[in-house]
Amino acid sequence: MSSLIKSRHVLAVPDLKKSTNFYQSKLGMKMDWGDKNWSFLYLDNFYVMLGECKDAIHPVELGDHQYFAYVEMNKIDAFYDELVSLDVNITSKISDKPWGQREFGIKTIDGHRIMFGQTI
């Protein structure tokens, strides 16, 4: 039977260099591969493919549809504290949810939003 190995989130960004720097310096992601049009980044099992698309609809214009990932993790409080210390834009503070997750949200430099959660 087939099995899924990993997933990659593909995002259009207006400035590849600026976006790549954000994912590396603020989220701690590492470069998997890149060229002048693409940056393939990862942190553990979270993969993002950034493609420069200067003429695409800017993520902030997508409203509630700019969420692109919910990332399950451990040691969420330490990660949250690290992102706060790096002045990452926190869209929802860390809290325990009735659905059994401890979670928080961020907004990237481009306006995409990511939720991070840990099972309580």
C-alpha positions in Angstrom: 0.0 0.0 0.0 1.2 3.5 -0.7 2.1 5.9 2.1 2.7 9.6 2.3 6.3 10.7 3.0 5.9 14.5 3.4 4.1 17.4 2.1 5.4 20.7 0.8 3.5 24.0 0.9 4.0 26.0 -2.3 3.7 29.8 -1.9 3.9 32.7 -4.2 6.0 35.6 -2.8 6.7 39.0 -4.2 10.3 39.2 -3.1 12.1 35.8 -2.9 15.2 37.1 -1.2 13.3 38.9 1.5 10.9 36.0 2.1 13.7 33.5 2.2 15.5 35.6 4.8 12.4 35.7 7.0 11.9 31.9 6.9 15.5 31.3 7.7 16.2 34.0 10.3 12.8 34.1 12.1 11.5 30.5 11.8 14.9 28.8 11.7 14.3 27.0 8.4 17.2 25.6 6.4 17.7 25.8 2.6 17.1 22.5 0.8 17.6 23.9 -2.6 17.3 27.3 -4.4 17.9 29.3 -7.5 16.9 32.8 -8.6 13.2 31.9 -8.7 12.7 29.3 -5.9 13.7 28.6 -2.3 12.9 25.2 -1.0 13.1 25.4 2.8 12.5 23.0 5.7 12.4 22.8 9.5 12.3 19.2 10.7 9.3 17.8 8.7 7.8 21.2 7.7 8.6 22.0 4.1 7.9 25.2 2.2 8.6 26.0 -1.5 8.7 29.8 -2.1 8.4 30.9 -5.7 8.9 34.5 -6.7 5.8 35.9 -8.4 5.9 39.6 -8.4 2.6 40.0 -10.2 0.6 37.5 -8.1 -2.2 38.6 -5.8 -0.5 39.7 -2.6 -1.4 37.4 0.4 -2.8 40.3 2.5 -5.5 40.7 -0.2 -6.7 37.1 0.4 -8.2 38.0 3.8 -9.1 34.9 5.8 -7.8 32.7 3.0 -4.2 33.5 3.6 -3.8 30.6 6.1 -1.8 27.9 4.4 -0.6 25.5 7.1 -1.3 24.0 10.5 1.9 22.6 11.9 1.8 20.0 14.7 4.9 20.2 16.9 6.2 19.5 20.4 7.8 22.0 22.9 5.4 24.7 21.5 5.9 27.1 24.4 9.7 27.3 23.8 9.1 27.9 20.1 6.5 30.5 20.8 8.8 32.4 23.2 11.6 32.3 20.6 9.3 33.8 17.9 8.1 36.5 20.2 11.8 37.4 21.1 12.5 37.6 17.3 9.5 40.1 16.8 7.6 37.7 14.6 4.0 39.0 14.0 1.9 36.8 16.3 -1.7 36.8 15.2 -3.1 34.7 18.0 -1.4 34.3 21.4 -0.6 30.8 22.6 -3.5 29.2 24.5 -5.2 25.9 25.2 -8.2 25.2 22.9 -11.2 23.1 23.7 -10.4 20.7 20.8 -7.3 19.5 22.7 -4.6 21.7 21.2 -2.3 24.3 22.6 -1.7 26.7 19.7 -0.8 30.1 18.3 -0.6 31.8 15.0 1.8 33.9 13.1 1.8 36.1 10.0 4.8 35.9 7.7 6.6 38.9 6.2 4.4 38.4 3.1 1.1 38.1 5.0 0.7 34.4 4.8 -0.5 32.9 8.1 0.6 29.7 9.9 -0.9 28.0 12.9 1.3 26.0 15.2 -0.2 23.4 17.6 0.6 20.8 20.1 -1.7 18.1 21.4 -2.5 18.7 25.1 
